[in-house]
Each structure stands twice: as C-alpha cells, then as structure tokens.
Amino acid sequence: MKTEERRSIGNKEIKTIIMTAITGAAYGLLVGYGFEFNLGLGVLIGTLFGAAIGFRISRKPPKMRYPMGMLRRILFAATFLLVTSFGYSYLLDQNISLSQQLWAAVLPLLGWAAW
C-alpha cells in the first residue's frame, strides 16, 4: 500500500506563492484596465490565479530547473514592468503635456537602472 507523505509549506514556498500572487495581481490590473472592466475584480482574479500557479510550482518545480530564488526575481521584474507600463498608459490618458510625457517615460527607466 502506497502512503502519501504530507509535507508542510516552508518559507521558500510561501515566498514563491506571494510573488506569483503579486505578479498575478499586476496582470489582472493591466487586463482590467486594458479591457475597461472593474479593476478590483481583475486584481482579485489575477491574485487568486497567481497564487494557484505559485502553489503548483512550489510543489512541483518546472522542468527548466531554475532555482526558485531566480524565478522569484524574474517574476518581480515582470511585475515591475507591468506596473510601470500601466502607470505610463494611465498617465498618457490624462492629457499631460509633452514634457510630462517624457518624464513619465524616463522615470521608470531610472528606477529600473537603479535596481
């Protein structure tokens, strides 16, 4: 008879689930804004979907075999890109001047370069 061993979720798995939930929330925010529906609903669905993916990859890592720390950094970079692109597109919709549009484009790049 085969017995299943239940293991508890460790600190690294919790970090992975939180990071994928944050990334999912950013995707939900961007999709909700792009398709002009309720942003809160998009963020909620994205967070739940991201947490489900995080739980899955923390239990059985993908076959690429990146270390989980590196995968979390990649997800953080993707989240940063999504949030800054959302902020830029939001600012462009606010009818700002040309110099303000330039600063809106340059400031996320400066933050990325400082990272």
N, C-alpha and C positions, 0 to 999 in steps of 0.2 A: 504494500500500500504506500502510495506516494503522499508524503505530508508536505504541505506548503509552509514555508517559513515566512512569517510576517516580520518585516523589519520596520522600525520607526523612521520617520523622516528626519534627516540630520540637518545640520546648519547649512551645508552646501546646497542641499536640495531646496531648502527654504529660500536661499538667495536666488536660485535659479527660477523658482516659481514666482517670486516677487518681481524679478527683472522681466520675465516674459509677460507677466500681467501688466506691468508698466508699458512695455512695448505694445501690447495689445490695446491698451487704452489710447496710446498715441495713434495707432492705426484707426481705431474707432472714431477718434476725434477728427482725423483727416477725412475719413469716408463720410462721416456725418456732415461735415462742413461742405465737402465736395458735392454731395447729393442733396444738400439743403433739407435734411430732416433733423429731428431732435438730437442735439449734440450730447445731451446727458444719456440718452438711450444708446447712442453709438459708443460712447465711452464705456458704459456698463457692459454692453455685449462684447466689446473688444477686450475689456479686462477679464471677463469670465473665459473667453476663448483663449486668451494668452495664458491665463493660469492653468487651463486644461492642457495646453501644449507644454507648459513648463513642468507640470506633474508627470506628463508622459515621458519627456526627455530626461527627467531626473531619475525615473525608474529604469528606463532602457535607453541609454545614450544613442545618438545617431551613429551610423556606420563610419562617418568621416573621422571619428575619434579625436576631435579637438578636445583639449582639456576644457572642463566646464568653466573655469575662470576666463579663458579666452572667448568662449561662446557668450558669456555674460557681457564681456567688453564689446563684442560685435553687436549684441542686442542693444547695449547702451548707445553705441554710435548710431545705430539705425533709429533709435528713439529720438536722439538729439537732432538728427537730420529731419525726421518727420515733424517734430515740434517747431523747429526753426522755419521749415518750409510752410507750415500752417501759419505761423506768425507773419511771415513775409506776404503770403497771399491775403491774409486778413488786412494787413496794412495797406496793400495796394487797392483793396476795395473801399478804403476810407477816403479816397480822393486827396491824397497828400501831394505836396509839391515834388518837383523833380529832385531837388537836393535831399529831401527827406526820404525819397525812394532809394537814392544812392546809399544813404546811411542805413536804411532798413536792410539793404543787401550786404553791406560791408560788415556791420556789427556781428552777425552770426559767424562770419568768416574769421573775425578777430577772436571770438570766443573759441572757435574750433582750433585755431592756430595756437592759442594759449594753452589748450588742453594738452 
